[in-house]
Amino acid sequence: MSAETVIHPLEPVFAQNSRVLVLGTMPSPQSRKVGFYYGHPQNRFWKVLAAVLQEPVPETKQEKITMLLRNRIALWDVLHACRIHGADDASIQNPEVNDVAGLLQQTSIVRVYTTGKKAFSLYEKHLWPVTGLHAVCLPSTSPANCRVSLPQLVQAYQCILEVL
């Protein structure tokens, strides 16, 4: 499989009262296909977030958006465009970042979290100098990150509650 240039197809989820921003790297092919973040059925993001927030796991796109906004969580990705092989973050080339600073100006966000090391490194390199807000790196919820169990992910993501 060769690298393809991908343009981010999803709008950010946020409200003026959002306090936390969670950033991935770029929507996976499956997420792009279903039209929403963390769309691969084996990605544990929605299970983890629901457990942290002590809510039922949302099933539909609207339920996911409602859960995020009710809990003042914004969701987006670091990249607007890049060359990438499938969903392999390690293969990313020619990254172009989203206007995260612009999003921060429209919200009450006080902390940025990334879902994985690649999103963290891209954020810190390209966006921290613009936003002035360092990110906190959380473990990836991808099925490829199988060395981190669901309970370990839930424990790691508990820190989001500190600012909600």
N, C-alpha and C positions, 0 to 999 in steps of 0.2 A: 504494500500500500504506500502510495507516495503522499507527500505533504500537500495539503491544499490550503489556499487562503480562505479563511473564515472571517466573515463580518458578523459581529454580535447581533443576533436578531431580536433579543428580548429587552423590554423596557425595565428600568429599575423599579422595585417595589419600595415605596417610602411614603411617609406623611410628614407634615411639618413638625409633628411632635415625636418623630423617631429619635431614639436615644442611642441606638446601637446600629452599626452597619456591618453586615456580614458579607464578605467578598470571596467569591471563588475566582478561578482563573478565567475560564471561557466555557460556555455551555457545551456539554458533550454532544456527539451526534444524536444520541437518544433524547437529550433535553431539547435540542433544536427540533427534532421530529415531533415531540409532543407539545412543544411550544411553551415550556416552563422549566424553571430551574430544578436541578437534581431529579430529572425525569427517568433515569434508569431505575427499573424496579428493585434492583439490589443495592442502590445507593441508600445509605442509612441516615442521610441528613434529616429527613422529615420525622423519622422515628426518634432520633436523638433530640431534636428540638422539642418535639411533643413531650418527651420524657422530662426534659429540663423544665419546661413550662407547666408540667403536670396537667396536660391536656390530651384528649384523644388524638391519634395520628390523623392528620387531615388527608383526605383522599383526592378531592377535586382541586383544580387550580384555584377556584374561588375560596374554598375552605383554607387553603394554604395562605393566600393573600390575607384573608380575614384574621387568621391566627397571627401572622406577622404584624399586621397593623394594630391589632388589639393589644399586642405586647410591646409596641413601639420599636419594632425591629425592621430595619431596612435591609434589602437584599439586592445585590448586583454582582458584577464581576469586575476584576481589575482591567481586563482587556476589552477593547473595542474591536480589534482585528489582530490576526496573526496568521502565520503559516503553522500548521499542526498536522501530525499523523493521527487521525481518529480522535481519541480522547487522551492521548499520551502527552501530558504536560511537559515531560522531559524533552519532547521534540519541538517545542515552541521556538519559532524564529520570527524575526521582524515584528516584535510586539508593538502595538499601538494602544495606548491606554485610554480608558473612558475618562470623562470629565468628573472625577470623583470630587474634586474641590468644588465644582459647581453644585453638585448634589449636597455636599456638606453645608453650603451657604443657605440652602433652602430648608434645613432641618435643625433639630436640636441635638444632633449626634455628638456624643462625647467620647466614644470609643469605637475603633475599627478592629474587627476580627477577620482573619483570613482562614479559609478552609484548606489548609495544606501549605507545604513549604514553598512550592512554586509561586502560588498567589502571594505569599508573604514576601518572597525575594523580589518579585516584580513590583509589588506595591512599594516596598522600602526604597528600591532603586529609582523608580519613575514618579511615584506619587507623594511619598513622604516629603521630598523637598518642596512640593507645591502646597500640600495640605498642612504641614507642620505637626501632623498627628501621627505618631508611630502606631503601627498595627500590632496586634497580639496574634501570634500564630497558633491556631488550633489544629489538631490532627485532621487529615482528610477523612471524609465519610465514604469515600469511593470503595466499591467492592474490591478494587485492586489493593487497598490498604488493609488486608485481612489480618495483619499481625496485631492490629488494635481491635479489641473486642467491643461489642456494643456497650457493655457496662463501663469500659474504660473511656469510650467516646462520651457517654453521658456525663461521667465524672469530669472530664476535661472541659466540656461545654458549660458546666455549672457556673463558671466565672462570668458568663454573660449576665447572670442575675444580679451581679454586684451593681450594675448601673441602670437596671430597668426600674 
